[in-house]
Amino acid sequence: MRALTWHGKRDVRVDTVPDPVIKEPTDIVVRTTSSGICGSDLHLYEVLGPYLDPGDILGHEPMGIVEEVGPDVTEVAVGDRVVVPFNISCGHCYMCGLGLHSQCETTQVKERGTGAALFGYTKLYGQVPGGQAEFLRVPFGNTLPVKVPHGPPDDRYVYLSDVLPTAWQAVQYANVPPGGTVTVLGLGPIGAMAARIALHQGASLVIGVDLVPDRLSRASRDGVKALDLRRHSKDIGDTVRDQTQGRGTDAVIDAVGMEAHGAPVAKAAQWGVGLLPDALAEKLMERVGVDRLGALYAAIDIVRRGGTLSLSGVYGGAADPLPLLTMFDKQIQLRMGQANVKHWVDDILPLLTDDDPLGVDDFATHHMPLEDAPLAYRTFQAKDDGMIKTLLQP
């Protein structure tokens, strides 16, 4: 089959690799029809190379048609249409029972001390082949895939793999009160969808902060109060307080993470670590804070006293300095973590209708063939051509 594989920093290629096969009785094989490129994929493209090997298959936002099932699979059949959640969860362990599917005890990568395995996402999370490929082996065929109806285009459902549950969880964790206010930092796919969800759930004011004109324009059309960070980089906290009776918003969602703009020293550290031999680079990344924390510091400033920070952006540094005195003094509540995809599916599926209240049907800005994936990564990384969300189609 053809699949997008990692070969080095900013070097991804579409190669011919062996087709996946059934390994366990509850496995299924899915023929991919659409697979999204996630902002987290850019972490692999830029920063997390020490945890990858050449030839690793990327991608964790796939959907498609069931092509083959193991002998113990009873809940889906060949020909069914399914979305594959990005975290690999068994559905029956203690953590899955709590709705914490991203902490699944069956697939935790214990040798790395991390949570549930993820498709297409480094040795830290199991080094499982990903879904930017023609076919994908999916374990736990009775409990993991999300069965969706035939008929509507893939765009209706593919975001159940990651974007929708990640954004939904970000808003739930933000704990925005009825008619309350929230700032969303970063208007990429997750931030843009989180803003839409917050408005759908009744927030009276959603402020979105970014510095990419296409993202700001799109958010404004969605009803978001868009603030251009290029104009407000020195006074973003004061600008938000001016919109909220001097308090700050009830909640802030940080949808930026380690790829924040600015912070040249931290950026240099990220690049420097990436040039070291993998074994040494891994130790430094796990034990030394190298993240660019501008967005997180801004969130702490922007949120009102007693408010909530919700972190959906991925951070990688293990020893990043945090202003704990300020956080304690402001009585800030903080929630974070990988999205528990299966936990939120039942809340989201009823909204994926012809009425399209979350605007999923036209959420993608680009549809590209799998063979053009290297171009798509370059364009997305450079934020060119108005690219916000791309779906690859094998």
N, C-alpha and C positions, 0 to 999 in steps of 0.2 A: 504494500500500500504506500501511498504518499503521505508524508507527515512533516510538520515543521519541527526542526531539531536545532538545539543550541550547540554552537561551536566556539563561542568566546564572547567577550564583551562587544556588543553591537554587531554580532555575527550570528544570525539565524538563517537556516537554509531549509528548503523543501527537499527532502531526500526520499529515496525508496527504502523502506524498512520492512521487516517481516510483519505479516498480518497477525493481529492478536488471536489467541485461541482460548477456549474454555479450559480453565485450570482447576476450578472447584465446582462441585455439583450445583451451587446456587449462582454461578457466574452467568452473565449474558454478554453477547457481543452486539454493539450498536453501530449501525452504519450512520455516520455523522452527516447531517444535512445542514447544520449551521453551528458555528463555534465562535464566540466572541473573543475579542482581544481586550484584556482587562488592564487597568492602570497598574495592578500588581505584576503583570507580565513585564512591565518596564523595569521593575526592580530586578528581574532576572537579566534583562537586557543590559542594565547599567551597573548594578551594585552587587548582586548575590552570586556572582560567578564562582566563588570558592566552594559553593555547595552544589555545583552542577558538574556533570561530565559531558564531554563532547558526544553528541548523539542523543542526549536526553530529549524526549518529546514533550513539547510545551502545550499549555492550554488547559483551562479548567471551567469553561462555560459552554459545554456542548449540549446539543439535542439531536435526535435522529430517530431512526426506525430500528426496532429490534430485528437483528439478522439471525441470531442463534441463541438458544437457551440451554442451560445445563439441565441434567436430569431431575433435579429437585426444585426447579423453578415452576411455581404454580400461579403467580400473581400477574405475570405478563407473558405474552406469547409472540412468536414470530409475526412481524407485521405491525405490532403495536407502536404507537408514537410516544416517545418518552423524552423527558428532560433529565439530565444527570446533574445532581447537586455537586458542588465543587469539593465539599468535604465528604470523606468516605466514612459512613457511619453504619453500624450494624442494625440499629433500630430497636435493640432489646436489652442492652447492658444498662447498668445503673445510671450512667451519665445520659444516655439516650432517653431513659425513662424520665429524667429531670428536664428534658427538652434541651440539654446541652450537647447537641450532636457534634459540635466541633471539639468536644472533649471525649469522644467515644472511647471507652476503655478497651474495646476489641481492636481498634486500629491505632491507638496511641503509639507514637514512635518513641518507645521507652529508652532506646539507646541514645537518643538525642534530648530526652527530657521534654518533648513537645507533645501537643495535642493530637487530634485525629489526623490520619494521613489525608493528603490532598492530591487531587489529580494534577500532574504536570508541574509540581512545585518543589523541587530540590530535595536533597538528602535530608534536610531538616524535617520534611514532612513525607518521608517514605520513598522518595524517588519513584513515584508511580507514573507510568506513561500517561501523557495528557491527551486532550481531546481536540487539538488543532491537527487533526488527522482524518483519514477517510474512515477508519474504524476505531473503536474503543472497547476494550474489555472492562466491564463494570461488575464488581463484586456485589454480593447481597442483592441479587436480582429480585427477591421477593419484597424487600423493604426500602431499598435506596432509590431506584428510579421513580420519577413522578410521571404517571401516565396522563397524557393529555389527548384531547380529541383530534381526529383528522379534520381537515377543512381549512381553518384560518391559517395565515402564513406563519412561518417560524417566528417572526418578530413578535407575535402575540405571546409566545410562551418561553422563548429561549432565555429570557432574563430571570426566570425562576431558578436558573443554575447558580446565580451569584448576585447580579445587580439588584434585583427586587428584594430578596431576603436580607441582603447586606444593608441596603438603604432603609428597609422597614425596621430592622433591628436597631439601626442608628437612631431612628426617630423614637422607637419605643424606649431605648435606653436614655434618650435625652429627657424623657419625662416632661414634655411640654404640657403645661396645664391647659384646660379648655380656654380657648381664646387667647392663649399666651403667645410669647415671642421666641424666636430662635434664629441664631446666626449659623449659616452653613459656610465653613471655610473650605474652598475648593469646589468648583462647579464642573468637575469632570463627570463621568457617568454616575458614580455613586452619589456625589454631592448634588448633582442635578436631580436625580431621582428622589433623594431624601427631601429636597426642597418641595418637590411635587407632592410627596406623601404627606409632609407636614401641612401643606395647604389643604390637601384633601381631608385631613383629619381635624381641621378647624383652627389652625394657628391664625392669629389675627395679623401677624407680621412675620414674614420670613425674609431675612437679610442674607444675601449671597455675596461672597467675597472671592474674587479671582482677578487675574491680570491678563487673561486671554480674551480679546474682544468678542470672538464668536461665542464663547461660553457665556459672557456677560449678556450679550444680546438675546441669546436663547432663554436665559433665566428670566430676563425682563419680560419676554413674551409670555412666560409661564405665570406671571404675577409676583415674581420675586423682586424685592428692592435690591438691585444689583449695585455693588460698590467696587470700583476699579482700584485694585491695590496699588497700581502705578501712581495714582493720585493721592492715596491715603496711607501709604506705607508707614509714615511717621505718626499718623493720628487716627489709626483705624479704631482704637478703643474709644476715643473721644467722639468720633463720628457715629459709632453705634450708640453711645450713650445719649447723643443729641437726638436720636430717633426714639429713645425709650425713657423719657422723663429723667434722664441723668443716671439711670440705674445700670444699664446693660440689659441684654436679653435674658430671658428666663433660662435658656439653654444655649449651648454652642455645640455644633457637630463639627468635629475635625475630620474632614474627608481628604486630607492632604497626605499626612504621613511622611515617610523618609524622603520623598522626592520633592520636598518644598523648594521653592526658588530662594535664591539668596544664600546667606551663610557661607561665604566662600571658604572659610577655614574648614568647616565640616565637610563641604563638598570635596575639598582637596584631600581630606582624610579618607573619605569614601573611595576616591580614585586611587589613592596610594595603597590602601589595603588591598584593593582589587588587583594590584600589580604584584603582590607577594605570592610565594608558593601557597597552594591551597591549604595545606595543613597549618601553616603559620597564620594565614589570613583568617581561617575559621576561628582560631583561638582569639585573635584580636577582635574580630567582629562580635564574638560572644561575650567578651570580658571588658571591652572598652566602648564607651559611648561615642558613636560616630554619626549619629543622626543630626539632621538639620532641623532644629526645634522651633523655628520661627512661628510656624502655625500654632503649635501647642502653647507657646508663650502668649501669643495673641489671644487664643481662646481663654486662657486664664485671666487675662486683662478684661476681655469683652464681657464675660458672663457676669450676671448680677450676683450680689452676695446671696448665699444660700441656693444658688442655681446649680445646674448640672452640666458637666462636660461629658459628651459621648464621643469616643474615639473609634472611628471605623477605618481611618488611614493606618497603613501598616508601618510600624516602627521596628527597627532591627537592633539598635544599640542596647546592651545589657546594663550599662552604667551611666545613662544619660542624666545630667544634673537637672533636677526639677526644683522650682521655687516653692519648696514645701511650706515655708513660713507664710507666704502669700496665700497658698491654697488653704492652709489651716485657718488663717485669719478670716478669709472670705467664706469659710464653711462650705467649700465646694464639694459637691458630690461628683464622683468620677466612675464611669462605666466604660468597658471596652471589651474587645475580643473578636475573634473570627465569628462570622455569622453562623447561627445554628439553622441551616437552610431548612431542613425538614420541619422544624418547629413552627415556622411561619407560613408554610405552604397553604395550609387550610384557610388562613386569614387573607391571603393574597389572591388565590385562584378565583374566588367569586368576582373580583374586580377586572378579570381579563375577559371582557365582553366586547360586543360591538360598540357599546357606548364609550369604552376606552377611557375611563376617568383618569388614569395615570399617564396616558399618552404613549403607551408602549409601541403601538403599531407604527409610529414614525419616529421612534426614539433613535434608531441607528442613523448616523449621518453618512455612512459608507457601507456598501456591500461589495466584497471583493472575492475573487476565486482564491482558493488555498494557495495556488502557485504564486500569487502576488503577496503572500504573507510577509516576506522580508521588506518589500516596499511599504506595506501597511505599518510595520513596526517603526521604520524610519520616519514615516510621516507622522505617526502618533507621537513619537518621542519628540519630534521637532515642533509639534502642535501646528502643523501646516495644513493647508487646504480645508480649513474648517472642521478637521477631524475631531470628533468627540467620542463617538462609539462606532466601532467597525465590527461587522459580522463577516467571518470567512465562510465560504461555501465550497466544500470539496467537490 
